[in-house]
Amino acid sequence: MKTNPVHEKCVLVLNHQWQAVSIISPADAFAHMATDNADGLDIVGCETMNPAHLSDWMELPVRAQDRTIGTAQGSIRVPTVIVLKDFAKVPIFIPKFSLKNIWVRDRGQCQ
């Protein structure tokens, strides 16, 4: 069974200091953009990154390498990165101590 690409986690979320926070689905990314909590990052080549509000994002042309979502107004690009406007925290991840996590840490090799 194939999953809907709208719900596949593929959008990187950055805080307003441009630090990675999490990875979310395009549906959640568009929800953040629609409520004005985030801007999509329009990445052009390796040198240009421009934050774009949702109204500006919908006007961007769809490129061949972009994922798209169909809407009533036509296809729009799925953002690969969004930047949150008011979130400054970075979540701290503390892994649980378990045999499985030790196995993952050591890449399956016995010590």
C-alpha positions in Angstrom: 0.0 0.0 0.0 1.5 3.3 -1.1 1.3 6.3 1.3 0.1 9.7 0.2 3.1 11.9 -0.6 1.3 14.7 1.3 1.9 12.8 4.5 5.4 11.5 3.9 8.0 13.2 6.1 10.3 15.1 3.8 10.4 18.8 4.8 13.2 20.0 7.0 12.2 22.5 9.7 14.6 25.2 10.9 14.1 27.5 13.8 14.5 31.2 13.3 18.2 30.9 13.9 18.3 28.5 11.0 19.2 25.4 13.1 17.6 22.1 12.3 14.6 21.2 14.5 12.7 18.3 12.9 11.4 16.8 9.7 7.7 17.0 9.0 5.2 16.2 6.2 4.2 18.7 3.4 0.7 18.9 4.9 2.2 20.1 8.2 4.6 22.4 6.4 1.7 24.1 4.5 -0.3 24.3 7.7 2.7 26.2 9.3 2.9 28.5 6.3 -0.8 29.1 6.1 -1.0 30.2 9.8 2.0 32.5 9.2 4.2 30.5 11.6 6.8 29.7 9.0 8.1 30.7 5.6 9.1 28.3 2.8 12.8 28.5 1.8 13.1 29.0 -2.0 16.5 27.4 -2.8 17.9 28.4 -6.2 21.2 26.5 -7.0 23.8 26.3 -4.3 24.1 30.0 -3.5 20.6 31.5 -3.1 18.0 30.9 -0.4 15.1 33.2 -0.1 12.3 32.9 2.5 8.9 33.1 0.9 5.5 33.6 2.5 2.7 31.2 1.4 1.2 33.8 -1.0 4.6 34.3 -2.7 5.3 30.5 -2.6 2.1 29.7 -4.6 3.4 32.1 -7.3 6.8 30.3 -7.7 7.2 28.3 -10.9 7.4 24.5 -10.6 10.7 23.2 -11.7 11.4 19.7 -13.1 13.2 18.4 -9.9 10.4 19.7 -7.5 7.8 17.6 -5.8 4.4 19.0 -6.4 0.9 19.0 -4.9 -2.2 19.6 -7.0 -4.6 22.3 -5.7 -7.7 23.9 -7.2 -5.4 26.7 -8.5 -3.0 24.2 -10.1 0.2 22.5 -9.0 2.4 24.1 -6.4 5.9 23.1 -5.2 6.4 21.3 -2.0 8.9 23.1 0.2 12.0 21.1 1.1 12.9 23.5 3.9 10.7 25.8 6.1 12.0 28.4 8.6 9.9 29.0 11.7 9.4 32.6 12.6 9.2 32.6 16.4 10.7 29.4 17.5 14.2 29.7 18.9 14.7 26.4 20.8 16.6 23.4 19.7 15.1 20.1 20.9 17.6 18.0 23.0 17.6 14.4 22.0 18.7 12.0 24.8 18.7 8.4 23.5 17.5 5.7 25.8 20.0 3.1 27.0 19.1 -0.2 25.5 20.8 -3.1 23.7 19.2 -2.1 20.4 20.6 1.5 20.6 24.1 0.2 21.5 23.9 -2.1 18.5 22.9 0.9 16.3 25.7 3.1 17.8 28.4 0.4 17.2 27.0 -0.4 13.7 26.5 -4.0 14.5 30.0 -4.8 15.5 31.0 -6.5 18.7 33.3 -4.6 21.0 
